[in-house]
Amino acid sequence: MDNKSGFFDDDNGNKSSTRLVTFLSALTALFLAVAGVFIDEVTLSESLPIIITLLSYSAGAKSFQLFIKSKYSSQ
């Protein structure tokens, strides 16, 4: 049996919804940033708080999950 993990799988091969949501929020932030550059109706200053929120969430969710996992697996 091939035990390769995919992009959205954890080390044990289980599907990780946290990784999927993180990826989608980072893609959405990238889309909003690009839209602010190429579309006149969307200004970067108006979309900047949403972009920062999405990027913070995408970095923070996985970091928080790893923190909780390391804190409770060591006990």
C-alpha positions as CSV (number, residue, x, y, z in Angstrom):
1,M,0.0,0.0,0.0
2,D,1.3,3.4,-1.0
3,N,1.5,5.7,2.1
4,K,2.0,9.0,0.4
5,S,0.4,12.1,2.0
6,G,-1.3,14.5,-0.3
7,F,-1.2,18.3,0.0
8,F,-4.2,18.5,2.3
9,D,-3.3,15.4,4.3
10,D,-1.5,15.4,7.7
11,D,1.5,13.2,8.4
12,N,-0.6,10.1,9.0
13,G,-2.5,10.5,5.7
14,N,-5.7,11.8,7.3
15,K,-7.6,14.6,5.4
16,S,-7.0,17.9,7.1
17,S,-9.8,20.5,6.9
18,T,-7.6,23.0,8.6
19,R,-5.1,22.9,5.8
20,L,-7.9,23.2,3.2
21,V,-9.4,26.2,4.9
22,T,-6.0,27.8,5.3
23,F,-5.2,27.3,1.6
24,L,-8.6,28.8,0.6
25,S,-8.3,31.9,2.8
26,A,-4.8,32.5,1.5
27,L,-6.0,32.2,-2.1
28,T,-8.9,34.5,-1.4
29,A,-6.5,37.1,0.1
30,L,-4.3,36.8,-3.0
31,F,-7.4,37.2,-5.3
32,L,-8.5,40.4,-3.4
33,A,-5.0,41.9,-3.6
34,V,-4.8,41.2,-7.3
35,A,-8.3,42.6,-7.8
36,G,-7.3,45.7,-6.0
37,V,-4.6,46.3,-8.5
38,F,-6.5,45.5,-11.8
39,I,-10.1,46.5,-11.1
40,D,-10.8,50.2,-10.5
41,E,-13.9,49.7,-8.4
42,V,-11.9,47.7,-5.8
43,T,-9.4,49.8,-4.0
44,L,-6.5,48.3,-2.2
45,S,-7.1,50.5,0.9
46,E,-10.7,49.3,1.2
47,S,-9.7,45.6,0.8
48,L,-6.6,45.7,2.9
49,P,-8.3,45.0,6.3
50,I,-10.0,41.9,4.7
51,I,-6.7,40.8,3.2
52,I,-4.9,41.2,6.6
53,T,-7.7,39.3,8.3
54,L,-7.6,36.4,5.9
55,L,-3.8,36.1,6.0
56,S,-3.8,36.3,9.8
57,Y,-6.4,33.5,9.9
58,S,-4.5,31.4,7.4
59,A,-1.3,31.6,9.4
60,G,-2.9,31.6,12.9
61,A,-5.2,28.6,12.5
62,K,-2.4,26.1,11.7
63,S,-0.1,27.7,14.3
64,F,-2.8,27.4,17.0
65,Q,-3.5,23.8,16.0
66,L,0.2,22.9,16.2
67,F,0.5,24.7,19.6
68,I,-2.4,22.8,21.1
69,K,-1.2,19.5,19.7
70,S,2.3,20.0,21.1
71,K,1.0,21.2,24.5
72,Y,-1.3,18.3,25.1
73,S,0.7,15.5,23.5
74,S,3.6,16.1,25.8
75,Q,1.6,15.5,28.9
